[in-house]
Amino acid sequence: MKDLKSSLKIYAVTDRYWLNGRALKDDVEKAILGGATMIQLREKELDFDSFVKEAFEIKEVCKKYDIPFIINDSLDVFLKVDADGIHVGQNDLNADFVREKIGKNKILGVSCETVEEALIAKKMGADYLGVGTIFNTTTKLDAITVSIKTLTEICGSVDIPVVAIGGISLSNIKDLKNTLIDGIAVVSAIFGKEDIKLATEELNKEFDKLTFEPKKYKNFIVDYDGTLLDSLSMWDDIASRYIKSEGLVPEEGLDKIVKLQTNHETAEYFQKKYFKDLDIKTVSKNVDSFIEREYLNLKLIDGAKELLDKIKDSGRLVLFTATSLDLIKKSLKVNGISDYFSELYTSTNFNYTKVDGSGYIKLMEKEGFNIDDTLIVEDATHALIGAKSKNLNVLGIKTKNNIKDYDTIRDKCDYYLDLGRWK
């Protein structure tokens, strides 16, 4: 059987309303032949014996194609037919009770509508989450509609797969771009169509358009801090911590003042504000020494190396950062990724920053990169906005900081990934 994440890509949920005299198992097989990656048998009206009979039939079809078979809500039916998994809602069986009954090797899916519900479901043993309703649907008339932002926040809050559900169709699937979902759960968009196989194939193609595909690009300009290196918390208050380490009291808001400065600019600011008796060279050396001690203990973000492995096979990688080149070289070596990059650049190479996108343009001109086949890989909100202001292709890497700006950056990113869930 496939891994769970890939099995959730096109999650077909049955509804006998659309049968029109056909056998459900035949419709399920058509969906699988069209690319459905998981099947859920959902029956709210059938009696137990009829439900079980049908479940055995669907199970055989799924087994034939090595597709996970999930029972909706009914623990008794699940146990009777020994399905691959069960899915429960917030108002159905408690997830922790279900996990205890089905054991650790069966799939448990849980519906949720909020980040709080998602975290609780994960804690109770859920293997994946079904989040919705995303769009208006006739399948569940009493369903609450979950916003795109909430869907993304749920994805960003858990490390298990998430599928969007509710009213998803060919006409609106594009609206799920950059939501971090692993798949879509659909009912009428498959089983309500005259040609079930074709409908499933079309959904597959449209979902693929939402997915980051490195082969579209020949060149990658990659940021380091926060994008590849787990360093965000270090930079949040490093200026204040340095000043304190020198036995001084930092001014209020210091970290915000120097946040977008290069190391040299920061050293100049410190020299004028705190160390007037020292020359700029000495201040810069002291700052660099403090930063290096902390910086070289930092590790790559979970999933960062997997991203590099994937994109290096598609094109050329150059690194572009505001951190000092000497420090970057040492960190790359410590983390075993020096060989991934053909060139290393800092903002000071061009005397331009990323804020207005001009730094990217200068780098591309130097390297002879074409805009159409170059991708910017970045985490900082200001850099994402700056790159897009120059009409560049942008892959945003989700962090705890930029997800707060999701409404602002969603349309600025051609792709948006959570590396920890993506790998």
C-alpha positions in Angstrom: 0.0 0.0 0.0 1.2 3.6 -0.7 2.3 5.9 2.0 -0.6 7.7 3.7 0.3 11.2 2.4 0.3 10.2 -1.3 -2.8 8.1 -0.7 -4.8 11.2 0.3 -4.2 13.1 -2.9 -7.6 12.3 -4.5 -9.8 11.0 -1.7 -13.1 9.8 -3.1 -16.1 9.7 -0.7 -19.1 7.7 -1.8 -22.7 8.9 -2.0 -25.4 6.5 -3.2 -27.6 9.4 -4.2 -25.8 9.5 -7.6 -26.1 5.8 -8.4 -29.1 5.8 -10.6 -29.4 2.1 -10.5 -25.7 1.3 -10.9 -23.7 -0.8 -8.4 -21.6 1.3 -6.1 -18.6 -1.0 -6.5 -18.6 -0.3 -10.2 -18.5 3.4 -9.7 -15.7 3.1 -7.1 -13.7 1.1 -9.6 -14.2 3.8 -12.3 -12.9 6.4 -9.8 -9.9 4.3 -9.0 -9.1 3.8 -12.6 -9.3 7.6 -13.0 -6.7 8.1 -10.3 -8.6 8.1 -6.9 -6.0 7.3 -4.3 -8.3 6.5 -1.3 -11.9 5.4 -1.0 -14.2 6.2 1.9 -17.5 4.4 2.2 -20.0 6.8 3.6 -23.5 5.4 4.4 -25.8 7.3 6.7 -29.1 5.5 5.8 -28.3 1.8 5.3 -29.0 -0.8 8.0 -26.0 -2.6 9.5 -26.2 -5.8 7.4 -26.6 -3.9 4.1 -23.7 -1.6 5.1 -21.5 -4.6 5.9 -22.4 -6.4 2.6 -21.6 -3.3 0.6 -18.4 -2.7 2.6 -17.1 -6.1 1.7 -17.7 -5.4 -1.9 -15.9 -2.1 -1.9 -13.1 -3.6 0.1 -12.4 -6.2 -2.6 -12.3 -3.5 -5.3 -9.8 -1.4 -3.2 -7.7 -4.5 -2.5 -7.5 -5.3 -6.2 -5.9 -1.9 -6.9 -4.0 -1.5 -3.6 -6.0 1.5 -2.5 -6.7 2.3 1.2 -10.4 1.6 2.1 -11.9 3.7 4.9 -15.2 3.4 6.7 -17.1 6.5 7.6 -18.2 6.8 11.3 -19.3 3.2 11.9 -16.9 1.4 14.2 -19.0 -1.8 14.1 -18.8 -2.0 10.4 -15.1 -1.2 10.4 -14.4 -4.1 12.8 -16.7 -6.5 10.9 -15.0 -6.0 7.5 -11.5 -5.2 8.8 -11.1 -2.1 6.7 -7.9 -0.2 6.4 -9.2 2.7 8.4 -12.1 4.7 9.8 -13.0 8.4 9.6 -14.9 10.1 12.4 -16.4 13.6 12.8 -16.4 15.9 15.8 -19.9 14.8 16.7 -19.3 11.1 16.1 -17.1 8.8 18.1 -14.2 10.2 20.2 -11.0 9.9 18.4 -9.0 8.5 21.3 -11.7 5.9 22.0 -11.6 4.8 18.3 -7.8 4.6 18.3 -7.9 2.3 21.3 -10.4 0.1 19.5 -8.8 -0.1 16.1 -5.1 -0.4 17.2 -2.1 1.5 16.1 -1.7 0.0 12.6 -5.0 1.1 11.2 -5.7 4.5 9.7 -7.7 7.0 11.7 -9.0 10.2 10.1 -10.8 12.9 12.0 -12.8 15.9 10.8 -12.0 19.3 12.2 -12.9 23.0 11.6 -10.4 24.8 13.9 -6.8 24.7 14.9 -7.8 23.7 18.4 -9.8 20.7 17.1 -6.9 19.8 14.8 -4.4 19.8 17.7 -6.7 17.7 19.9 -7.3 15.2 17.1 -3.6 14.8 16.5 -3.0 14.3 20.2 -5.8 11.7 20.3 -4.1 9.6 17.6 -5.4 10.9 14.3 -3.3 9.9 11.3 -4.8 12.6 9.0 -7.3 15.4 9.2 -10.3 16.2 7.0 -10.9 20.0 7.1 -14.0 21.6 5.9 -16.5 22.5 4.7 -14.3 24.7 2.4 -17.0 25.6 -0.2 -20.7 25.4 -0.1 -22.0 21.9 -0.6 -25.3 20.0 -0.8 -23.8 16.9 0.8 -23.8 18.4 4.3 -26.4 21.1 4.5 -25.6 22.0 8.2 -21.8 22.2 7.7 -19.8 25.2 8.8 -17.7 26.8 6.1 -14.0 26.9 6.9 -12.0 29.8 5.5 -8.9 29.3 3.3 -6.9 31.0 6.0 -8.1 28.7 8.7 -7.4 25.7 6.4 -3.8 26.9 6.0 -3.4 27.6 9.7 -4.6 24.1 10.5 -2.1 22.6 8.0 0.7 24.7 9.6 -0.2 23.7 13.1 0.1 19.9 12.7 2.7 17.5 11.3 0.2 15.0 9.9 -1.5 15.1 6.5 -4.5 17.3 5.9 -7.2 17.0 3.2 -9.6 19.7 2.3 -13.3 18.7 1.9 -16.6 20.3 1.0 -17.9 21.5 -2.3 -14.5 21.1 -4.1 -14.8 21.0 -7.9 -12.9 21.7 -11.1 -14.1 25.2 -11.0 -12.8 26.1 -7.5 -9.9 23.7 -6.9 -7.5 26.5 -8.0 -8.6 28.5 -4.9 -6.8 25.9 -2.7 -3.4 26.9 -4.1 -0.8 27.6 -1.3 -3.0 26.2 1.5 -0.4 23.4 2.4 -3.0 20.7 1.9 -2.0 17.1 1.0 -5.1 16.2 -0.9 -8.8 16.8 -1.6 -11.8 14.8 -0.4 -14.6 14.9 -3.0 -18.1 13.4 -3.4 -20.2 14.9 -6.2 -17.2 16.1 -8.1 -16.5 12.4 -8.8 -19.6 10.3 -8.2 -22.0 13.0 -9.4 -20.5 13.0 -12.9 -21.7 11.0 -15.8 -18.1 9.9 -16.7 -16.6 9.1 -13.3 -13.2 8.0 -14.6 -12.8 11.2 -16.6 -13.9 13.4 -13.8 -11.3 11.8 -11.5 -8.6 12.2 -14.1 -9.4 15.9 -14.5 -9.3 16.5 -10.7 -5.9 14.8 -10.7 -4.6 17.1 -13.3 -5.9 20.2 -11.6 -4.5 19.2 -8.2 -1.1 18.7 -9.8 -1.1 22.3 -10.9 -1.2 23.3 -7.2 1.9 21.3 -6.5 5.5 22.6 -6.6 7.3 21.0 -9.5 11.1 21.8 -9.7 11.5 20.7 -13.3 9.7 23.9 -14.4 12.8 25.9 -13.5 16.5 25.9 -14.4 17.8 28.2 -11.8 17.1 28.6 -8.1 18.0 31.6 -5.9 17.8 30.3 -2.4 17.7 32.2 0.9 19.4 30.6 3.9 18.2 32.0 7.3 14.7 30.8 8.1 14.4 29.2 4.7 16.9 26.4 5.1 18.4 27.1 8.5 16.4 27.0 11.7 17.6 30.4 12.8 14.5 32.6 13.1 14.4 32.5 16.9 18.1 33.4 17.0 17.7 36.6 15.0 14.6 37.8 16.9 16.5 39.3 19.8 20.2 38.8 18.9 21.0 42.5 18.9 19.6 43.0 22.4 21.4 39.8 23.6 24.7 41.1 22.2 24.4 44.5 23.8 23.6 42.8 27.1 26.6 40.5 26.7 28.7 43.6 26.7 27.3 44.7 30.0 25.1 47.5 28.5 21.4 48.1 28.4 19.8 47.9 24.9 17.4 50.6 23.8 13.8 49.8 23.5 13.0 48.3 20.0 16.6 47.7 19.1 16.0 44.4 17.5 13.3 45.9 15.3 15.6 48.7 14.3 18.4 46.5 13.0 16.3 43.6 11.7 16.6 44.4 8.0 20.2 45.7 8.2 23.2 43.9 6.9 25.8 42.8 9.6 28.0 45.8 8.5 25.2 48.2 8.8 24.4 46.9 12.3 28.0 47.2 13.4 28.0 50.8 12.2 24.8 51.5 14.2 26.2 49.8 17.3 29.5 51.8 17.0 27.6 55.2 16.9 25.1 54.3 19.6 27.0 52.1 22.1 30.7 51.9 21.3 31.9 55.3 20.4 35.4 54.7 21.9 35.9 51.7 19.5 36.6 51.8 15.8 34.1 50.3 13.4 36.5 47.4 12.5 36.7 46.3 16.2 32.9 46.6 16.7 32.3 44.6 13.6 34.7 41.9 14.7 33.1 41.6 18.1 29.6 41.4 16.7 30.7 38.8 14.2 32.4 36.7 16.9 29.2 36.7 19.0 27.0 35.8 16.1 29.3 33.0 15.0 29.3 31.3 18.3 25.6 31.0 18.3 25.1 30.6 14.5 27.3 27.5 14.0 25.2 25.6 16.5 22.1 26.0 14.4 20.7 23.1 12.3 18.8 22.8 9.0 15.0 23.0 9.1 13.4 19.5 9.0 12.8 18.9 5.3 15.3 21.5 4.0 17.8 19.0 2.7 15.1 17.0 1.0 14.1 20.2 -0.8 17.7 20.8 -1.9 18.0 17.2 -3.1 14.9 17.6 -5.3 15.7 21.0 -6.9 19.4 20.3 -7.5 18.5 17.7 -10.0 16.5 20.3 -12.0 18.9 23.2 -12.2 21.5 25.4 -10.8 21.4 26.7 -7.2 22.9 29.9 -5.9 22.5 31.1 -2.3 21.5 34.7 -1.6 21.5 36.0 2.0 22.0 39.0 4.1 24.3 37.1 6.5 28.1 37.5 6.2 29.7 35.2 3.5 32.3 33.8 5.9 29.7 32.8 8.4 27.5 31.2 5.7 30.4 29.2 4.4 31.1 27.8 7.8 27.4 27.0 8.5 27.0 25.3 5.1 30.0 23.1 5.9 28.7 22.3 9.4 25.4 21.2 7.9 26.9 19.3 5.0 25.4 21.2 2.1 28.3 23.3 0.8 28.3 21.4 -2.5 24.7 22.2 -3.4 25.4 25.8 -4.4 27.5 27.0 -7.4 27.8 30.5 -6.0 27.2 32.3 -2.7 26.0 35.9 -2.6 25.2 38.4 0.1 23.2 41.6 -0.2 26.3 43.6 0.2 27.7 42.1 -3.0 25.3 44.4 -4.9 24.7 47.1 -2.3 21.0 46.2 -2.7 18.6 44.5 -0.3 15.7 42.1 -1.0 13.1 44.5 0.2 12.3 46.0 -3.2 13.5 43.0 -5.2 16.4 44.9 -6.8 19.0 42.5 -5.2 17.4 39.6 -7.0 17.5 41.5 -10.3 21.2 42.4 -9.9 22.1 38.8 -9.1 20.2 37.5 -12.1 21.9 40.0 -14.4 25.3 38.9 -13.1 24.5 35.2 -13.5 22.7 35.6 -16.8 19.5 34.1 -15.4 16.2 34.4 -17.3 13.2 35.5 -15.2 10.9 32.8 -16.7 13.0 29.8 -15.7 14.3 31.2 -12.3 12.7 30.5 -8.9 13.2 32.5 -5.7 13.1 30.4 -2.6 12.5 32.6 0.4 10.8 32.8 3.8 10.8 36.5 4.8 7.6 38.3 4.1 9.4 41.5 2.9 11.6 39.5 0.5 8.6 37.6 -0.9 6.8 40.8 -1.6 9.9 42.4 -3.0 10.6 39.5 -5.4 7.0 39.5 -6.6 7.1 43.2 -7.2 9.7 42.5 -9.9 7.4 39.8 -11.4 9.8 37.0 -10.3 8.7 33.4 -9.6 8.5 32.8 -5.9 8.5 29.7 -3.6 7.6 30.8 -0.1 8.7 28.6 2.8 6.2 28.6 5.6 7.5 29.8 9.0 5.8 30.8 12.2 6.4 34.4 11.3 5.2 34.5 7.7 2.1 32.4 8.3 0.9 35.4 10.4 1.1 37.4 7.1 -0.7 34.7 5.1 -3.4 37.0 3.8 -0.7 39.4 2.5 1.7 36.9 1.0 -0.6 34.2 -0.4 -0.9 35.7 -3.8 2.7 36.8 -3.8 3.8 33.2 -3.8 3.7 30.9 -6.8 4.1 28.1 -4.3 4.0 27.9 -0.5 5.5 25.0 1.3 5.8 23.7 4.9 9.1 21.8 4.6 8.3 19.7 7.7 5.1 18.3 6.1 6.3 18.5 2.5 9.2 16.1 2.5 
